[in-house]
Amino acid sequence: MLLLKIVVFSLTVIDAITSPQDSVCETCLCLNHQGQFIIDCSNKNLTEIPPDIPYNTSTLILKDNHIAEIKDYIFSNTKLVNLDISKNALNNLSQNSFYGLESLITLNLQHNQLDLDNKSYPDDVFKPLVKLNSLDLSSNLGKYTRNPTYPNLRHLISLKNLKIDGIPNLNLEDFSHLQNLTHLNFSGNCQTADIVFINSFHHIFNIEELVLSQCHIRYIDNSTFSMFPRLRFLDLSFNSNLGFDRASMALFSLNSPDMRVLNLSAIVDTFAVGVVISALHMYRLKHLNITEFYLDHNRFELIETEAIPQIPKYIQLFSMRDNRPTYGAYLIGLENMMNLICLDASYQYMSHNPVRHLVSSQYVSSYSKSRYNFHELCSSDLTWPRHQNPNFTEKEQSRTLSSSELNTPVGKGDLHGHSNFPALRSFHDILNPKLSVPIPVPPNLKYANCSYCVLSYPIPKMRFENNSVKVIDLSTNILNKWIGPVTGLDDLEWLSLSNNFCDYIGDTFFHYFSNLRELYIASNFLAVVLEADVNGNIFRNLQNLEFFDISDNKIRVLPQKLLRGQVNLRSLHLSKNILKLWTLDIDHMDDLQYIDLSSNQLTSLPVKFRNFGDQQYIKNKQLIVDLSYQTLQCTCENLPFLKWMKSNKTIFLRRNEYTCEDNKGKELSLSNLDGIIIQLEKQCVSLTAMIIVLTGSLFVIASVLIGSLVYRYRWKLRYLYYLTRSRYRGEFALVNDAETEFEFDAFASYADEDRHLVTQGMREKLEQEQDLRLCIHHRDFVPGDEIAANILRAVRNSKKTLILLTRNFLNSYWCIYELNMARIESISTGRNVLIVIVCERIPVCDLPETLVQLMNDDSYIDYTDDPEGNVVFWANLTRAINSD
């Protein structure tokens, strides 16, 4: 019984603990991250805070809802550490809104409707938050608040980070109890007065980070920042009426040896003309130990040459984006910034929005939408991070300024100007490629960003002095021809020349970039020059290249050897071209893992490509391919490729979004690849059988037809063959005309068994008595030559051919051959060649059809042994031989 009670009690407790959690998690996203229970209710259209927040919840996110009130004691049974109620409709807080949040460390109330007055913030509203470390009350200051005052924060004894709106009377006397406050940010909705007085920050001494961005400041008392001996981060950006004169004068009093980051971006009117950074401006900043200096969006056109030596010498990151610099000697002087690691000179000569009269933070952020975060990339190499102190000398750390120094004008002698400034080489000489003068670079510079700078000229032969540059971004300019070679950048690992309208690359341009790891040349017009590089000369020395982007270049075909030197390539981007066939050789790229072929005109991939993908799978380096945004083929010819795509040896990104076209022009989705393959296999089997049957039938028909034609015209073909061969040998003329002289008057065609008819009769009667020349094969044929060739020669060289028709003649192959050759000769030349002599009576049924037809068309002569008839026979034969 006792055991049953314990079980029931345990289940009740468990139910009491889990039920609220289950209730909240039906609406919100709940997760357990490294032992911390997190509830995310953002963007759920909530109008109130869920009433049953589980006790073990550490983080509660309620942003982007419509919550107008925080009910009393709603957090009394929680142990929240982080609470975010930003971007809601809160218009006031009550005395017990945060009751029970003794463990809270971060509280975000930004972007609500909490005006800075006693109604919105009761006097002791923050009293329970004894452990609060970070508080964000920014972007709450309404337009119609006439006399805003800051809420009572005296109970926030642990507060270190405060982000709050700036009010016109920036008197922070009420912040005097915040002894741990180190980060103060007024950039949310800052509506301070035009002037920041010296007593504005009189009661807070431990500030390390101060942000006064977009606060409409026109003037700052000269000694204002002398109140901050520990300041290391100061942001005065986007106070467009402040100007360099007033800003630099106020900074002259800053004595913090820990100062690292100074942001003076957009402190000049956005449409100012002829802005110059003078030597005096830099002299007032020279004593600062800053390592990061931001001068973005100031439209300055020139830095005085004398100002270069005054630039704080410890600067490692120098940002001067969105200005209007003109060429001048000061550019060469930048080489004297010995500690400079990162230089961001991007987005020069930009157009500003005249409606805003200012470069807004949203406008600025649009600049950064690139492939990488330049400043984040730089921070990995900064030798003096913000949280560390550089090894300054005791004299530099203890420097203090007297009141006389603050107000005394600085003379030229004090600037250490031209008298001690290093002799500058001719700026014209530096830019003249024919002189090959080395281009000076700060010795420790590693990152240089000159993208979006309207640089408009070819890149000629260039030589840089000793440097450590690793990253160069020259994208989105008009560098339309890359001639080169460019030397001296031996440490370069990352280069972008994308979007430069380039249509030419010299064979030696990349010759000296042997350590290059990533190359971006997308969005140019390189199709012609790359398609002509059949030997792979342009990129042959980039053997360490790992990432290569040549997308959007209108490339139709890639030469097989274009990337023959890229043995270490890992990622290849070829999207947005017009490739129809894959011809590039990649078999030597053992580390290749990603190929982007999206937005081309490919319908399939060849067997060689597939074999490469299979080999990578065997090597545990599975290939990833993107073929999206083009129409493949779903036909029998492409079935092997579709099966290979299904094999999963190669990964296809977003494969379910691919489409293909069947042989009827219908578009299909590859999300049903299995079904498409099954359907094609059925179609292709019947089609294959049909093709085999039709092919076999056509072959048989063609064979029979060809055989019939050959048999039908066999004698004609033989005649033409030997005639052509004889003409080629020059044995007789191409044609026989009326004036042709024949070698023989008659060629006697007889069977060897009937030789006596020729030797005893014809030779005596025709050769001796009639003086006719006979061609007799056993006498006149050329020894060693083919019989067929001798026969044709005898027929062609004789005026007549005498056929001695006997049964032996009909049984002789060569006699029939001679008959047909003579018949073809008659047809081809139009001469009456044949004379048939019937020596033996043979039934018509035993005679060949051609001979019967011949005897019907032409007269023939009967041979007789009768003495009287014999005389007539020889007379008729002689007359027939001599006739035309």
C-alpha positions in Angstrom: 0.0 0.0 0.0 2.8 2.4 0.9 4.6 1.5 -2.4 1.4 2.3 -4.3 1.2 5.7 -2.6 4.8 6.5 -3.5 4.2 5.5 -7.1 1.0 7.7 -7.3 2.8 10.6 -5.7 5.7 10.3 -8.1 3.5 10.2 -11.1 1.6 13.3 -9.8 4.9 15.2 -9.4 6.1 14.2 -12.8 2.8 15.2 -14.3 2.9 18.6 -12.6 6.4 19.1 -13.9 5.9 18.0 -17.4 2.4 19.2 -18.2 3.3 22.9 -18.4 6.2 22.1 -20.6 4.1 20.0 -22.9 1.5 22.8 -23.0 4.1 25.5 -24.0 5.9 23.2 -26.5 2.7 22.7 -28.4 3.0 26.3 -29.5 6.7 27.1 -29.2 9.9 25.3 -30.2 11.5 23.6 -27.2 15.0 22.1 -27.2 17.6 20.9 -24.7 21.0 22.3 -25.7 23.9 21.1 -23.6 21.7 20.8 -20.5 20.1 24.2 -21.0 16.3 24.1 -21.7 15.4 26.7 -24.3 11.9 27.8 -25.4 11.7 29.8 -28.6 8.3 31.4 -29.1 9.4 34.0 -31.7 7.1 35.1 -34.4 4.1 33.0 -33.1 1.5 35.9 -33.1 1.3 35.7 -29.3 -0.6 38.4 -27.5 0.5 37.4 -24.0 3.4 35.6 -22.3 2.6 31.8 -21.9 1.5 31.4 -18.2 3.1 28.1 -17.4 6.8 28.5 -18.2 8.6 25.4 -17.0 10.8 25.9 -13.9 13.9 24.5 -15.6 13.8 26.9 -18.5 17.0 28.8 -18.9 16.3 30.8 -22.1 12.9 32.2 -23.2 12.6 34.0 -26.6 9.4 35.9 -27.2 10.5 38.3 -29.9 8.4 39.3 -33.0 5.0 38.9 -31.3 2.2 41.3 -30.2 2.7 41.1 -26.4 1.5 44.4 -24.8 1.9 43.6 -21.1 4.1 41.6 -18.7 1.7 40.4 -16.0 2.8 40.6 -12.4 4.6 37.5 -11.0 4.4 35.7 -14.3 8.1 34.7 -13.9 7.9 33.9 -10.2 8.3 30.1 -10.7 11.2 30.2 -13.2 15.0 30.3 -13.1 15.4 32.2 -16.4 18.9 33.2 -17.4 18.1 34.9 -20.7 14.9 36.7 -21.6 14.1 38.2 -25.0 10.9 40.2 -25.4 12.1 42.4 -28.2 9.9 43.7 -31.1 6.6 43.5 -29.3 4.0 46.0 -28.2 5.0 46.6 -24.6 4.0 50.1 -23.6 4.6 50.0 -19.8 6.0 47.8 -17.1 4.6 47.2 -13.6 6.3 47.1 -10.3 6.4 43.3 -10.3 6.9 42.5 -14.0 10.3 40.9 -13.3 9.6 39.4 -9.9 11.3 36.1 -9.5 14.1 36.8 -12.1 16.9 36.9 -9.6 19.0 34.6 -11.9 18.5 36.6 -15.0 21.7 37.7 -16.8 20.5 39.1 -20.2 17.3 41.1 -20.8 16.3 42.4 -24.3 13.4 44.9 -24.5 14.4 46.7 -27.6 11.8 47.8 -30.3 8.8 48.1 -28.0 6.8 51.2 -27.0 8.4 51.9 -23.7 8.9 55.6 -23.5 11.6 56.9 -21.3 9.5 58.1 -18.4 8.2 57.0 -15.0 5.0 55.6 -16.4 6.7 53.0 -18.6 9.4 52.2 -16.0 8.2 52.3 -12.4 10.9 53.3 -9.9 11.9 49.8 -8.7 10.9 47.8 -11.7 14.5 46.4 -12.1 15.1 45.8 -8.4 14.8 41.9 -8.6 17.5 41.8 -11.4 20.5 41.7 -9.1 22.5 39.4 -11.4 21.6 41.2 -14.7 24.7 41.6 -16.9 23.3 42.9 -20.2 20.3 45.1 -20.7 18.9 46.4 -24.1 16.3 49.2 -23.9 17.1 50.7 -27.3 14.7 51.8 -30.0 11.9 52.6 -27.5 12.1 56.4 -27.5 8.9 57.7 -29.0 8.5 60.8 -31.2 6.1 62.5 -28.7 8.0 62.1 -25.5 8.6 65.7 -24.4 10.8 65.3 -21.4 12.4 61.9 -21.5 14.3 60.7 -18.5 16.3 57.5 -17.9 14.8 54.8 -15.7 16.1 54.1 -12.3 18.9 51.5 -12.8 20.6 51.8 -9.4 19.6 48.2 -8.4 21.4 46.7 -11.4 24.7 46.4 -9.5 26.0 43.6 -11.8 25.2 45.4 -15.1 28.1 45.6 -17.5 26.4 46.1 -20.9 23.7 48.7 -21.5 22.2 49.6 -24.8 19.7 52.5 -24.4 18.3 55.4 -26.5 20.0 58.7 -26.3 18.0 61.6 -24.9 18.5 65.3 -25.6 19.9 66.0 -22.1 22.6 63.4 -22.0 23.3 63.6 -18.3 24.2 60.3 -16.8 24.2 61.2 -13.2 21.7 58.5 -12.4 24.2 56.0 -13.8 26.7 56.7 -11.0 25.6 53.5 -9.1 26.5 51.3 -12.1 30.1 50.8 -11.0 30.5 47.6 -13.2 29.2 49.2 -16.4 31.8 48.8 -19.1 29.8 48.8 -22.4 27.5 51.7 -23.1 25.7 52.0 -26.4 23.4 54.9 -27.5 22.9 53.8 -31.1 19.4 52.5 -31.0 17.3 55.7 -31.3 19.7 58.4 -30.3 18.1 61.9 -30.1 20.9 63.7 -28.1 21.3 67.4 -28.3 23.7 68.9 -30.8 26.4 69.3 -28.1 28.0 66.6 -25.9 29.2 68.4 -22.8 32.2 67.5 -20.6 29.9 66.6 -17.7 27.8 64.2 -19.7 29.9 61.2 -18.7 31.3 62.7 -15.5 29.8 59.9 -13.3 30.9 56.8 -15.2 34.6 56.1 -15.2 35.0 52.4 -16.1 33.5 52.5 -19.6 35.6 50.4 -22.0 33.2 50.6 -25.0 31.2 53.7 -25.9 28.9 53.9 -29.0 27.5 57.3 -29.9 26.5 56.3 -33.5 23.7 58.2 -35.3 23.2 60.6 -32.4 23.0 63.9 -34.4 26.1 65.2 -32.6 27.5 68.5 -34.0 30.0 69.3 -31.2 31.9 67.5 -28.4 33.6 69.3 -25.6 37.4 69.1 -25.9 37.8 67.3 -22.6 34.8 65.0 -22.8 36.7 61.8 -23.4 39.3 62.5 -20.8 36.8 60.9 -18.4 37.6 57.4 -19.8 41.0 56.1 -18.7 40.1 52.5 -19.7 38.3 53.2 -23.0 39.3 50.8 -25.8 36.4 51.1 -28.3 34.8 54.4 -29.4 32.2 54.7 -32.1 31.3 58.2 -33.3 30.1 57.1 -36.7 27.1 58.6 -38.6 27.2 61.9 -36.9 27.4 63.7 -40.3 27.6 67.2 -38.9 30.5 66.5 -36.5 33.3 66.8 -39.0 37.0 65.9 -38.8 38.0 69.2 -37.0 35.7 68.9 -34.1 36.0 65.1 -33.8 39.8 65.1 -33.8 39.9 68.0 -31.3 37.7 66.0 -28.9 39.9 62.9 -29.3 43.1 64.9 -28.6 42.1 64.6 -24.9 41.6 60.9 -24.9 44.3 59.4 -22.7 43.4 55.7 -22.5 46.5 53.5 -23.2 44.0 50.6 -23.9 42.4 52.4 -26.8 42.2 49.9 -29.8 39.2 50.7 -32.0 38.1 54.1 -33.3 35.2 54.5 -35.7 34.9 57.9 -37.4 32.8 56.7 -40.3 30.3 59.1 -41.9 31.2 62.1 -39.7 31.1 64.4 -42.8 28.0 65.5 -44.6 27.0 62.9 -47.2 27.2 65.6 -50.0 30.3 67.4 -48.9 32.7 68.5 -51.6 36.5 68.7 -51.4 37.0 66.9 -48.1 40.6 66.7 -47.1 42.1 64.8 -44.2 44.8 67.1 -43.0 48.1 66.6 -41.1 46.6 68.4 -38.1 43.7 65.9 -38.0 46.1 63.0 -37.9 48.4 64.7 -35.4 45.6 64.9 -32.9 45.1 61.2 -33.2 48.8 60.2 -33.3 49.0 59.5 -29.6 46.2 56.9 -29.7 47.3 53.2 -29.6 44.5 52.2 -31.9 44.8 49.0 -34.0 41.6 49.4 -35.9 40.7 52.7 -37.6 37.4 53.3 -39.6 37.0 56.3 -41.9 34.2 54.9 -44.1 31.6 57.1 -45.9 33.3 60.4 -45.4 33.7 61.3 -49.1 37.2 62.5 -48.5 39.2 63.2 -51.7 42.7 63.6 -50.4 44.9 62.8 -47.5 47.7 65.4 -47.1 51.1 64.0 -47.7 52.2 65.4 -44.4 49.4 63.5 -42.7 50.8 60.1 -43.5 53.6 60.1 -40.8 51.0 61.3 -38.2 48.7 58.2 -38.7 48.8 56.2 -35.4 51.6 53.7 -36.0 50.0 50.7 -34.4 47.1 50.5 -36.8 46.5 47.0 -38.1 43.1 47.4 -39.7 42.4 50.5 -41.8 39.0 50.9 -43.4 38.2 53.7 -45.8 35.2 52.4 -47.7 32.9 54.6 -49.7 35.0 57.7 -50.2 36.2 59.7 -53.3 40.0 59.5 -53.2 42.1 61.0 -55.9 45.5 59.7 -56.9 48.3 61.3 -55.1 51.7 60.8 -53.5 49.9 59.8 -50.2 49.1 56.5 -51.7 52.8 55.6 -51.9 53.2 56.9 -48.3 50.9 54.2 -47.0 53.8 51.8 -47.2 55.1 53.4 -44.1 52.2 51.9 -42.1 54.5 49.2 -40.9 51.9 47.3 -38.8 49.1 47.4 -41.2 47.6 44.0 -41.9 44.2 44.8 -43.4 43.3 47.5 -45.8 39.6 48.0 -46.9 39.4 50.6 -49.6 36.3 49.2 -51.3 33.1 50.9 -52.6 34.7 54.1 -53.7 32.8 56.8 -55.7 29.4 55.4 -54.6 26.2 57.3 -55.2 24.4 58.3 -52.0 20.6 58.5 -51.6 19.6 62.2 -51.6 16.3 61.4 -49.8 18.1 60.1 -46.7 20.9 62.7 -46.8 22.9 60.1 -45.0 24.4 56.7 -45.6 22.1 54.7 -43.4 23.2 51.6 -41.5 20.9 49.5 -43.8 22.7 51.0 -46.8 26.0 50.2 -45.3 25.1 46.6 -44.5 24.2 46.1 -48.1 27.8 46.7 -49.0 28.8 43.6 -47.0 26.7 41.1 -48.9 29.7 39.4 -50.5 31.2 36.0 -50.4 33.1 36.6 -47.2 33.2 39.1 -44.3 36.4 41.0 -44.9 36.8 42.3 -41.3 36.1 38.9 -39.8 38.7 37.4 -42.2 41.2 40.0 -41.0 40.6 39.4 -37.3 42.2 36.0 -37.6 45.6 37.6 -38.3 45.5 40.6 -36.0 48.4 40.3 -33.6 46.7 42.6 -31.0 43.1 41.6 -30.5 40.8 44.0 -28.8 40.9 42.2 -25.5 44.7 42.3 -25.3 47.2 45.1 -24.8 50.1 45.6 -27.1 53.5 45.8 -25.6 53.8 49.6 -25.5 56.6 51.4 -23.7 56.0 52.9 -20.3 56.3 56.3 -21.8 53.5 55.6 -24.3 51.2 54.2 -21.7 51.6 57.0 -19.2 51.2 59.9 -21.6 48.9 62.7 -20.3 48.0 66.0 -22.0 48.1 69.4 -20.4 45.4 72.0 -20.9 47.8 74.0 -22.9 48.4 71.2 -25.3 44.7 70.7 -25.8 44.2 74.3 -27.0 47.5 75.2 -28.7 47.5 75.1 -32.5 50.0 72.7 -33.9 52.6 74.1 -36.2 54.2 72.5 -39.2 57.4 71.9 -37.4 55.6 69.8 -34.8 54.1 67.6 -37.6 57.5 66.2 -38.5 56.4 66.7 -42.1 58.6 66.8 -45.2 61.8 67.4 -43.3 61.7 63.9 -41.8 59.3 62.2 -44.2 61.0 59.5 -46.4 61.8 60.6 -49.9 59.0 59.6 -52.2 59.5 58.0 -55.6 57.8 59.6 -58.5 54.1 58.6 -58.5 54.2 58.7 -62.3 57.1 56.2 -62.3 55.2 53.8 -60.0 52.3 53.6 -62.4 54.4 53.4 -65.6 54.7 49.7 -66.5 57.5 50.3 -69.0 59.8 51.5 -66.2 59.1 48.4 -64.1 59.4 50.4 -60.9 58.4 48.1 -57.9 55.0 49.1 -56.4 55.4 49.8 -52.6 53.2 47.9 -50.2 53.1 48.0 -46.4 55.4 45.1 -45.4 53.0 43.3 -43.1 49.8 43.9 -45.2 48.0 40.6 -45.7 44.4 41.6 -46.7 43.6 44.2 -49.3 40.0 44.9 -50.5 39.7 47.3 -53.5 36.4 46.0 -54.9 33.7 48.3 -56.2 36.2 51.1 -56.8 35.5 52.0 -60.5 39.1 51.0 -61.4 39.0 51.2 -65.2 42.1 50.1 -67.1 44.0 47.0 -68.2 46.3 45.3 -65.7 49.7 45.7 -67.3 53.1 44.1 -66.3 53.5 44.9 -62.6 56.1 44.2 -59.9 55.4 44.5 -56.2 58.0 45.1 -53.5 58.5 42.6 -50.7 55.2 42.0 -49.0 53.1 39.5 -47.1 49.8 39.9 -49.0 47.6 36.9 -48.8 44.2 38.2 -50.0 43.3 40.7 -52.7 39.7 41.5 -53.8 39.5 43.5 -57.0 36.0 42.4 -57.9 33.4 44.6 -59.6 35.7 47.1 -61.3 36.5 47.6 -65.0 39.8 45.8 -65.2 39.0 44.6 -68.7 42.3 43.1 -69.8 44.7 41.1 -67.6 48.0 41.3 -69.5 50.7 40.8 -66.8 52.8 39.2 -65.7 52.3 40.3 -62.1 55.3 39.5 -59.9 56.1 39.9 -56.2 52.9 38.5 -54.7 54.5 35.3 -53.7 52.3 34.7 -50.6 49.0 35.4 -52.4 46.4 32.8 -51.5 43.1 34.4 -52.4 42.3 36.5 -55.4 39.0 37.8 -56.8 38.8 39.5 -60.2 35.1 38.8 -60.7 32.8 41.1 -62.5 35.4 43.2 -64.3 34.2 43.1 -68.0 37.4 41.2 -68.8 37.7 39.5 -72.2 41.4 38.8 -72.3 44.0 37.0 -70.1 47.7 36.9 -71.0 49.3 33.5 -71.0 51.8 34.7 -68.3 49.3 36.7 -66.1 49.0 34.0 -63.4 52.5 32.6 -64.0 53.9 33.8 -60.7 50.9 33.1 -58.4 52.1 29.6 -57.5 50.7 29.7 -53.9 47.2 30.8 -54.9 44.5 28.7 -53.2 41.3 30.4 -54.3 40.6 32.2 -57.6 37.4 34.0 -58.5 37.0 35.3 -62.1 33.3 34.9 -62.4 31.0 37.3 -64.3 33.4 38.4 -67.0 33.5 37.8 -70.8 36.2 35.1 -70.9 34.5 32.6 -73.2 36.7 33.3 -76.2 40.1 33.3 -74.5 39.3 30.2 -72.4 37.9 28.2 -75.3 41.1 29.0 -77.3 43.4 27.8 -74.5 43.5 24.2 -75.8 46.9 23.5 -74.2 46.0 24.9 -70.8 48.7 27.6 -70.7 46.8 30.3 -68.8 46.4 28.4 -65.5 49.2 25.9 -65.8 51.2 27.3 -62.9 48.3 27.4 -60.4 49.1 23.9 -59.1 48.0 24.7 -55.5 44.6 26.0 -56.5 41.8 24.5 -54.4 38.8 26.7 -55.2 38.1 28.0 -58.7 35.1 30.0 -59.8 34.7 30.8 -63.6 30.9 30.9 -63.5 28.9 33.4 -65.6 31.4 33.8 -68.5 29.2 32.7 -71.4 31.5 29.7 -71.9 30.2 27.2 -74.6 32.8 24.5 -74.4 35.8 23.9 -72.0 39.0 22.7 -73.7 40.0 19.3 -72.4 43.4 20.5 -71.1 42.2 23.9 -69.7 42.9 22.8 -66.1 45.6 20.3 -66.7 47.8 21.8 -63.9 45.1 21.9 -61.1 46.0 18.7 -59.3 44.8 19.9 -55.9 41.5 21.4 -57.0 38.6 20.7 -54.5 35.8 22.9 -55.7 35.0 24.0 -59.3 32.2 26.5 -60.1 30.9 26.7 -63.7 27.4 27.9 -63.2 25.6 30.4 -65.4 27.5 29.5 -68.6 26.0 27.9 -71.8 27.7 24.5 -71.6 26.0 21.9 -73.7 28.6 19.1 -73.5 31.1 18.2 -70.8 34.6 18.0 -72.4 36.9 19.0 -69.6 39.5 16.5 -68.3 39.3 16.1 -64.5 40.8 12.7 -64.0 43.9 14.1 -62.5 42.0 16.0 -59.7 42.1 13.4 -56.9 40.8 15.9 -54.3 37.9 17.3 -56.4 34.7 17.1 -54.3 32.3 19.7 -55.7 31.3 20.8 -59.2 28.7 23.5 -59.7 27.1 23.1 -63.2 23.8 24.8 -62.4 22.2 27.1 -65.0 23.8 25.7 -68.1 22.4 23.8 -71.1 23.6 20.3 -70.2 21.2 17.4 -71.0 23.5 14.6 -69.7 27.0 13.8 -68.5 29.4 11.6 -70.4 30.7 8.2 -69.4 34.1 9.6 -68.5 32.6 12.0 -66.0 30.5 9.2 -64.5 33.6 7.0 -64.1 35.4 9.8 -62.3 32.5 10.1 -59.9 32.6 6.4 -59.2 36.4 6.5 -58.6 36.0 9.3 -56.1 33.4 7.2 -54.3 35.8 4.3 -54.1 38.4 6.7 -52.6 35.9 7.8 -50.0 35.9 11.3 -51.6 32.3 11.4 -52.7 31.7 13.9 -55.5 29.0 16.5 -55.2 27.4 17.9 -58.4 24.9 20.7 -58.9 22.8 20.3 -62.1 19.9 22.5 -61.1 18.2 25.1 -63.4 18.6 23.2 -66.7 16.5 20.5 -68.5 18.0 17.1 -68.7 16.9 14.3 -71.1 14.6 11.4 -70.1 15.1 9.3 -73.2 16.4 5.8 -73.9 19.8 7.2 -75.0 20.1 8.9 -71.6 18.9 6.0 -69.5 22.4 4.9 -68.4 23.0 8.5 -67.1 19.7 8.5 -65.1 20.6 5.1 -63.6 24.0 6.4 -62.6 22.4 9.5 -61.0 20.2 7.1 -58.9 23.2 5.1 -57.8 24.1 7.6 -55.0 27.8 7.2 -55.7 27.7 10.9 -56.6 25.6 13.4 -54.7 23.4 15.7 -56.7 22.4 18.9 -54.9 18.6 19.5 -54.9 18.1 16.6 -57.2 14.4 16.5 -56.6 14.1 20.0 -58.1 15.7 18.8 -61.4 13.5 18.5 -64.5 13.9 16.4 -67.7 12.3 16.3 -71.1 11.1 13.0 -72.7 11.1 12.3 -76.4 7.7 13.8 -76.8 8.8 17.1 -75.3 7.0 16.6 -72.0 8.7 18.0 -68.9 9.1 15.6 -66.0 10.3 16.1 -62.5 13.2 14.0 -61.2 11.6 13.8 -57.8 10.1 10.6 -59.3 13.4 9.4 -60.7 12.6 5.7 -59.8 9.3 5.8 -61.7 11.0 7.5 -64.7 13.7 4.8 -64.9 11.1 2.0 -64.7 9.0 3.6 -67.4 12.0 4.1 -69.7 13.2 0.6 -69.2 9.8 -0.7 -70.5 9.9 1.6 -73.4 13.5 1.0 -74.3 13.2 -2.9 -74.2 10.4 -2.9 -76.9 12.1 -0.1 -78.8 15.4 -2.0 -78.7 13.8 -5.2 -80.1 12.1 -3.2 -82.8 15.3 -1.5 -83.7 17.1 -4.9 -83.9 14.4 -6.4 -86.1 14.2 -3.3 -88.4 18.0 -3.1 -88.6 18.3 -6.8 -89.5 15.5 -6.5 -92.1 17.1 -3.5 -93.6 20.4 -5.3 -93.7 18.9 -8.3 -95.4 17.0 -6.2 -97.9 20.0 -4.1 -98.7 22.2 -7.2 -99.0 19.8 -8.8 -101.4 19.4 -5.6 -103.4 23.1 -5.0 -103.7 23.7 -8.6 -104.5 21.0 -8.5 -107.3 22.5 -5.3 -108.7 26.0 -6.7 -108.6 24.8 -9.9 -110.3 22.7 -8.0 -112.8 25.6 -5.8 -113.8 28.4 -8.2 -113.1 29.8 -8.0 -116.6 29.5 -4.3 -116.8 31.3 -4.0 -113.4 34.1 -6.2 -114.6 34.4 -4.3 -117.8 34.6 -1.0 -116.0 37.1 -2.3 -113.6 39.6 -3.6 -116.2 38.9 -0.6 -118.4 39.7 1.8 -115.6 42.9 -0.1 -114.7 44.0 -0.2 -118.3 43.4 3.5 -118.8 45.3 4.2 -115.6 48.2 2.2 -117.0 47.9 4.1 -120.3 47.4 1.1 -122.4 44.7 2.8 -124.6 42.8 6.0 -125.1 39.8 6.9 -123.0 37.4 6.8 -125.9 37.2 5.2 -129.4 36.1 7.4 -132.2 35.9 7.0 -135.9 39.5 7.8 -136.5 40.8 5.4 -133.9 43.4 3.0 -135.3 42.8 -0.6 -134.1 45.7 -3.0 -133.5 43.6 -5.9 -134.9 40.8 -6.3 -137.4 39.2 -9.1 -135.4 39.5 -10.9 -132.1 38.6 -14.6 -132.4 36.7 -15.9 -129.4 36.7 -19.7 -129.5 36.9 -22.7 -127.2 40.3 -24.4 -127.1 38.7 -27.6 -128.4 37.8 -25.7 -131.6 41.3 -24.2 -132.2 41.6 -26.0 -135.6 38.8 -23.8 -137.0 41.1 -20.8 -136.4 44.5 -22.2 -137.1 43.4 -24.1 -140.3 40.7 -21.8 -141.7 40.8 -18.3 -140.4 44.6 -17.8 -140.5 44.7 -19.0 -144.2 41.6 -17.3 -145.5 41.7 -14.0 -143.5 45.3 -13.3 -142.6 47.1 -14.8 -145.7 44.5 -14.2 -148.4 42.7 -11.1 -147.2 45.6 -9.5 -145.3 43.5 -9.0 -142.1 45.1 -9.0 -138.7 43.6 -11.5 -136.2 44.0 -11.5 -132.4 44.3 -15.1 -131.4 44.6 -15.6 -127.6 47.1 -18.5 -127.6 49.3 -16.4 -129.9 48.7 -12.7 -129.1 47.8 -12.6 -125.4 50.5 -10.9 -123.2 52.2 -13.6 -121.1 52.1 -13.0 -117.3 49.1 -10.7 -117.4 45.7 -11.6 -116.1 43.4 -13.5 -118.6 40.5 -11.0 -117.9 42.8 -8.1 -118.6 44.1 -9.7 -121.9 40.5 -10.4 -123.0 39.4 -6.7 -122.4 42.6 -5.5 -124.2 41.8 -7.8 -127.2 38.2 -6.6 -127.4 39.2 -3.0 -127.0 42.0 -3.2 -129.6 40.1 -5.2 -132.2 37.6 -3.7 -134.6 35.4 -6.8 -134.4 35.0 -9.8 -132.1 34.3 -13.1 -133.8 32.2 -15.6 -131.7 32.7 -19.2 -132.9 29.6 -20.7 -131.5 29.9 -24.3 -130.6 28.8 -26.4 -127.6 32.4 -26.3 -126.4 32.1 -22.4 -126.6 29.0 -22.6 -124.4 30.8 -24.8 -121.9 33.8 -22.5 -121.6 33.8 -19.8 -118.8 36.3 -17.6 -120.6 34.4 -17.8 -123.8 31.2 -16.6 -122.1 33.4 -13.9 -120.5 34.7 -12.8 -123.9 31.2 -12.7 -125.2 30.0 -10.5 -122.4 33.0 -8.2 -122.6 32.4 -7.7 -126.3 28.7 -7.1 -125.7 29.5 -4.4 -123.0 32.0 -2.9 -125.5 29.3 -2.6 -128.1 26.9 -0.9 -125.6 29.6 1.4 -124.1 31.1 2.6 -127.5 28.0 2.3 -129.8 30.1 0.2 -132.3 28.8 -3.0 -133.9 31.5 -5.2 -132.4 30.1 -8.7 -132.3 30.0 -11.2 -135.3 28.4 -14.5 -134.4 29.6 -17.5 -136.5 27.4 -20.5 -136.0 29.7 -23.5 -136.3 27.3 -26.1 -134.8 23.5 -26.3 -134.7 22.4 -25.9 -131.1 18.8 -25.7 -130.0 17.7 -22.3 -128.9 16.8 -23.6 -125.5 20.4 -24.4 -124.9 21.7 -20.9 -125.8 22.2 -18.1 -123.2 19.5 -15.5 -123.2 21.9 -12.7 -124.0 23.2 -14.7 -127.1 19.6 -15.4 -128.3 18.7 -11.7 -128.0 21.9 -10.8 -129.9 21.2 -13.2 -132.7 17.6 -11.9 -133.0 18.8 -8.3 -133.2 21.8 -8.8 -135.5 22.5 -11.2 -138.4 24.8 -14.1 -137.9 26.9 -16.2 -140.3 26.5 -20.0 -140.7 29.8 -21.8 -141.1 29.7 -24.6 -143.8 32.2 -27.2 -145.2 30.5 -27.1 -148.6 33.0 -25.9 -151.2 30.5 -23.5 -152.9 29.0 -22.4 -149.6 32.5 -22.1 -148.1 33.5 -19.4 -150.6 30.3 -17.4 -149.8 31.0 -17.8 -146.0 34.5 -16.4 -146.2 33.4 -13.5 -148.5 30.5 -12.6 -146.1 32.9 -12.8 -143.0 35.5 -10.6 -144.7 32.8 -8.1 -145.6 31.4 -8.1 -142.1 34.9 -7.5 -140.6 35.6 -4.6 -142.9 32.2 -3.0 -142.3 31.7 -0.1 -139.9 
